[in-house]
Amino acid sequence: MLDEYPDTVELVIKPFPPTDSQSSILAAAAVLAAHAQGRFWEFRDQLFQIEGPVSTTDLHDIAKQVSIDRTRFSRDLSSTDVQRLLTRSLNDGINQSVRTTPTVFVNQTPMASLRIDDIRQAIRQATGK
């Protein structure tokens, strides 16, 4: 979609971890901390390789693997800025009635289907292209 509509489609990823899972909340904060160092995708890819709950040790191991400044990562992981971003992301999801991840929006409307053809059609309808 990004290649098909480079001037129209914007990819925005917001974490929406289950609030009853400390591991998921920690992982979401870690992804935001990795993003602060320009390593979102690399960190995310490694994070998804872990099965089950993640620990702080797991997150620091991933940070090392993807060449993140681990001192800054540790600081960012518990910083008020990262916590504020995570809280804002959760509140945005709640306010937009997000129930599952991933949730895809086209023009601020959640898609019922994640099929690529359905998303493409919604983009065409929204843009008139």
N, C-alpha and C positions, 0 to 999 in steps of 0.2 A: 504494500500500500504506500509506503513511503517513497518508493521509486516511481510508482504510477502517478502519485499526486504530490510531488515535492513541494509545491507552493501552497498546498491546501491542507494536507494531513500533518498533524503534529502528534508525535508519540509522547505521552506523559505517563510516567509510571509512578504510582503512589503506593507505598506499603499499606496493607490493611490486614495486619496479623490478628488472629483470634485473641481477644483480650484475656481469655482464661488460660493462655499458654505463655508462661514466662520465657520459654525457649524461643517461641515465635516472635515475641516482642523484642527480645535481645537480638535475634537475627535481623529483624527489620531495622533496629537502631544501627547495627553493624553495616548493613547495606548503605544506609545514609552516611555513615562515617567513611565508608569506602568511596562513595560518590564525591565526598568533599575533596578527595585526592585524585579524582578522575579515574577511578578504578571500579566503577559500578558493575559493568558487564563482566569483567574478569572475576570479581569477587562473587557476584551472583552465580555465575557458572559453577564455581567451586563449591559454593554453599549448597547448591542443589544436588551435589554428589553425596552429601551426608544423609544417611537414613536415620530417622528418629530425631529426638531432641538434640539441639546443639548446645555446646558448653562454651564458656569464655575461652577455654584452651583451644577448642576447635576454631573459633573465630580468629584468634591470634595466629594459629597455624596457617589459616587461609590468607591472612594479611601478609604473612611472610612469603607464602607461595606466589602471591601476585605483586610483590615488591611495594607494599604499602609501608610508609613510615609508621612503625608500630608504636612509637611514643605518642605521636600525634593521634593515631588511631585509638589508643587507649583513652586519651584525653577526650577526643570527640565522641567516643562511644557513650560516655556518661555526661556529656556536656548538656547544658540547658538548651543550647541551640538545636542539637539533634533531638532531644526530648520534645521540644516545642514543635519541630517539623513533624515528628511522629504523631504527636497529639493532634496537630492540624490535619494531617492525612487521615487519621482515624475519624475525626469529626466530619471531615468532608465526605468520607465514605458513608457514614451514618446518615448525614443530611441528604445524600443522594440515593439513599436506600440500597446501598451495596450489601449484598448478602453472601456472595461467594467471590473467590478470586480464581481466575482473573475475571474482571468485569470490563467490558469494552463499551465505551460511549462514542456516539456520533452526534455531534452538536448537542452535547450535554444530555442526550437521551441514552439510557442503557439499552444495549442490544440484548434481545431475547436469545439470539443464536450467536455462536462464536464461529460459525462456518464462514470461511473467507469470502465465498460468493455472496452471502447475505450482508456481510460488512461492506463489501465492494458496492453492492446495490444501494445500501443506505448512504454511502458516501456520494454516489452518483445522484441520488435523489436530493441530498442536502446541497450539493454544489451545482446541480443542473448540468453536469458534464458527463 
